[in-house]
């Protein structure tokens, strides 16, 4: 009996230790290394790197475009999740599988797809150019790239809520004479809000860090199309790792705040 208990405790201790070491080596140490590296040249250099006008413009541009992409995904993702759960149509299973394509596809390939789709020689590119709108190497292409790589988050966050939703309240609303529109906004939408919020925040956090798709379509013009991730890559290429780390901790801190907010939303939903 005691030997069985000791073996059980030994396996439990070993499993926990392995998980903690995995977490420490792959997550904690690299993040700590970025924070330490950002201060490697001292506080004065850190403040200078953080205060670089090009860096700030890149961060603010990234925030703006990521917010636009997130709003688009929140709206379109909510409608897509609703259609995938509530309606039956030919090709539904295929469409549901395609939703996860941005997760499986290398982001550079996604950027190439957008470049081919919106490029000056494409049908869309020529149509846009005819009305004086430039897409590739301008901000619209960056937004499209961010929308593409973050598209699944809102959909996958809402789908379980819709599938597990108790239909009794919805049916009671119809029985009491409420219209479909009023029922949606008063009964269904409130149940979907936690999924919309958590999915949107994950999409926003992911858009902030996107590099592979953006670098191919942005043009990388400082102050106009240079995003934070591309700026960080440029600083590393210029052998300014401290400058790259300084901007990186801005994005890391934002990501930590977003993850904390997601956890707060999920905790309140479960309570």
N, C-alpha and C positions, 0 to 999 in steps of 0.2 A: 504494500500500500504506500509506504513512505517513498520507496524507489520510484513508483509510478508518479507520485506527486512531485518528486524532485525532477524527474525527466520532463514533466509537464511545465514546471517552472523554468527549467533550463531552456526548453524550446521557446517559451514565451519571452524570456529575457533575450535570447538570441535573435528572435524575430524583431523585437522592439529595437534592439541595438542596431540591427541591419538597416531598418527603416530610418532611424535617427541619423546614422552615418550617411546614408544615401541623401537624406534631406540636407545634412550639413555640407557635404562635399559638392553637391550639384546646385544648391540654391543659396545657402547662407554664405559660404565662403566667396563665391563669385560676386555676390551683391556687396559684401563687406569690402572686397577688393576694389570695386568701383568707387566706393565712398573714400577709401584710403588713398587711392590713386588720384582722386580729384584734389586732395590736399597735399600731394607729394611735393609741390613747389612752394608751399606755404599759403597762408591766408590771403596775402596780398595778390598773389597770382590767381588764387581761386576766385576772389572778388572780381579781378580783371577778366577772367574767362567767363564768369557768369554775366558780367556787365557788357560783354562784347555786343555792339549793336546788331551785327549780322546774326549772332547766336539768338538774341532775343527776337529778332524778326522771324527767324526760322521756327522758334518755339511757338510764337503767337500765330504764325500762319498755320502751323500744324494743328494747334488747338481749334482754330476757326474752321478749317477744312474737315477735321475729324468730327466736329460738332455737326456740321452740315450733313456729312455722310451718316452720322448716327441718327439724325432726325429722319432722313430718307429711309433708313433701314427700319426705324421704329414704326413708321407708317406702312411701308410696303411689307415688312416682315409680319406685322400684325394681320394684314389682309391675307397674306400667303398662308399663315398658320391657320386662319379661320377657314379658308377654302380647303386646305389639305385635311382638316379634321371633320368639317361639317358637310362636305359634299363628296359625292362619288362620281367619277368621270373616267373615261378611257385614258390610260397612261398615268393615272394617279401615283401608282407605286414607283414608276420610273422618275416622275417629277420629284417625288419625296426623296429618292436616292440622290438625284442631281443636286438637291439643296446642300448636301455635304461636300460637293466637289471642291469648293475653295479650301476645305480642310485638307484634302488629299493632294491637291495640285500644288506643285512648287510655285511660289509667288512670282518668281521671274517669268514662268510660263504664263501666268495670269497677266502680267504686265505686257508680255508679247502679244497675247490675244487682244488686249485693249488697244495696243499700238496698231495692230492689223485692222481692228474694227473701226477705230476713230482716226487713223492716219490720213494724211492729205490725199492719198490715192484711193482711199476707200469711198464707198457710196455715201456713208454718213459724213465723212470728212469733206467731201466735195459739196454735199448739200449744206453743211454748216458754213463752209467758206463762201458759198454763193450769197449768204445773208450777212457776211462779215464777221462770222464767229469762228474763232480758232479754238480747237479742242486739245490736240496733242501738244505737249510742251507748255501747256497753260493750266491754270487751276481747275477747270472742268475735268480734265483728264485725271488729275490727282484725286478728285472727289469720286470719280467712277472707279478708280483703282481701290480706294478705301472701301467703297460700298461693296465691291466684288469680294474682297478678302474677309469682310465682316458680315456678309449677308446671312450666314446660317445662325448667328448667335440669337437674334430675337425670335426667329422661327422656332428653334429648338427649345427656347425657354418658355414659350407660350404653349406649344403643343401639349405637353403633359397636363397643364392646367385645364385646357379645354377638354382633353380626354377624360380627366377625373372629375370634371364639374358635375355636380348634382343637377339634373334637369328639372327637378321638382319645382324649384323657385322660378325657373324660366316658364314652365307650364302654368304655374299659378299666376304669373304675370299676364300671360295670354288669357287665362280664364277670367281674370278681373277686367279684361277689356283693353289692356295696354297694347299699343301697336308694336310691331317688330322693332322699329327704330327706338322707341322708348324703352322697350325691354332690353335691347342691346346696351344702351347707355346707362340704364339704372341697375341692371341685374348682371349682365354678362361681363361688360367692360370692367367693373370694379374687381371681379375675380381674376381678370387678366392683367391688371395693373402691375402686380409684383413681378410677373414674368416679363412684361414689357420693360420695366425699370431695370431689372437685373440683366436682361439681354442687351438693352441699350448701353448700359454701363460697361459690359464686357466688350461690346462692339467699339465703344469709344476708346477704351484702353488699348484694344488691339490696333485700332486705326492710328493711334499716337505713335506706335512703334513700327508701323509698316515701312519696309525698305525695298524689298525685291520688286514689287509691282510698281511702286512709285518712281524709283530711280530710272526706269525705262521710259516713262511718259511725262516726267515733270519738266525737263529742261534744266532744272537745278540753277536757276538764276537767283542770286541773293536778293532777298526782300520781295521777290515775286513768286517764285516757284521752288525755292530751296526749303525743304522740310527739315525737321530736327534730326531725323534718322540719317538723312543724306549728309547733313552738316557734320554729324558725329563721324560718319565714314570718312568725310573729307579731312577732318582734323587728325584722324588716325593715319591716313595716307600722308599727311604733312608732318608726321612724327610729333604731333602735339597731343599725346595721350591724356595729359592732365586737362587740357581744354575739352577734349571729347568726354572725359569722365565727368567734368563739371556740368556739362549739358545733360549727360546721361542721368545724373542724380535728380535733375528736375523731372524727367520723365518717370524715373523710378518712384519718386515721391508721389507724383500724381497717380501712378498705378496702385501704390499702396493705399492711398486714400480711396480710390475707386473700389478696390477689393474690400476694404473695410465697410464701405457703404453697401456693397452687394451683400456682404454677410449680415449687415444690420437689417436690410430689407427681407432677406430669407428667414432670419430669426423671428422677425415680427410676423411674417406670414405663417410660421409654424406655431406661434404662441396663441 
